[in-house]
Amino acid sequence: MPWREIWESHGGRIAGVAFGFILGIIYLISGFWDMLFFALVVFIGYTLGGRKDAQAPLFPWRELLEQLSARWRPFK
């Protein structure tokens, strides 16, 4: 599979993981807890990149607002 096809289909995930990896390396140097933070940053980068690839909004504010308003209506 040529690199261009890979980049076109998974470009957001690749960029997200690369960004998370670079940020994570900064925190990785110190120890175990920073390594766990590194894994969290890479996971967040992968998740946001996957949302970009799927053409979904990065933060589904509208869905979150609808769920919260349906859950906590003052008078049901």
N, C-alpha and C positions, 0 to 999 in steps of 0.2 A: 504494500500500500504506500503510495508516494506521500511524502511529508505534507504536501499541500492539501491533500484530501483529509489527512489526519488533523491538520490545523483547522480546516474549515468545519469539520464535524465536531471537534473537541477543543476548539481554541479557547473558549472561556474557562474550561476546566484546567487546561495546561497553564494558562496565565494565572489562574487563581492558585493553583498548587505552587507554581514558581514564586509568586508573591508571598504566599504563606511560608514557603521554604526559606526565602531570603530573610523575612522577618523572624522566623523561628530560629535561624542560625544565630541571630543576635542574642537570643535568650538561651540557646542551647549550651553555651559555653560554661554556664555557672553550675549546673547540677541536675538532680533528678526532677525536682518540681518544675524547673524551667523546661526540661524535656517534655513533661506532660503538657505544659503550656504550648510548646512547639507543636505537639500533635493536635491540640485544639485549634491552633492557628491554621495548620494545613487543612484540617477538616472543614473549617469555615471557608477557607479559600476554595476548596473543592466544591462545597455546596453552592456558594455564590456563583462560581464558574459554571456549574451544571445548570443553574437557573438561567444564566445568560444564554447558554447553548439551547435551552428549551424555549427561549423567547418569553420566559415568564418574568414578571416583575421581581426585582431583587428582594424587596420587602413587601409582602402582600398586606398592606395597611388596611385596604378596604375589607378584605375577608376577616382580618383580625377584629376590626371595628364591628362588623356584623355579628361575629360570634360573641363578642363581649356584650354588645347591646342586647342580643337575644338572651343571654344568660342572666344579666343583671338589670332587668327592667324594674323600675320602681314599683309599679302596680301591675301584677299579672292578671 
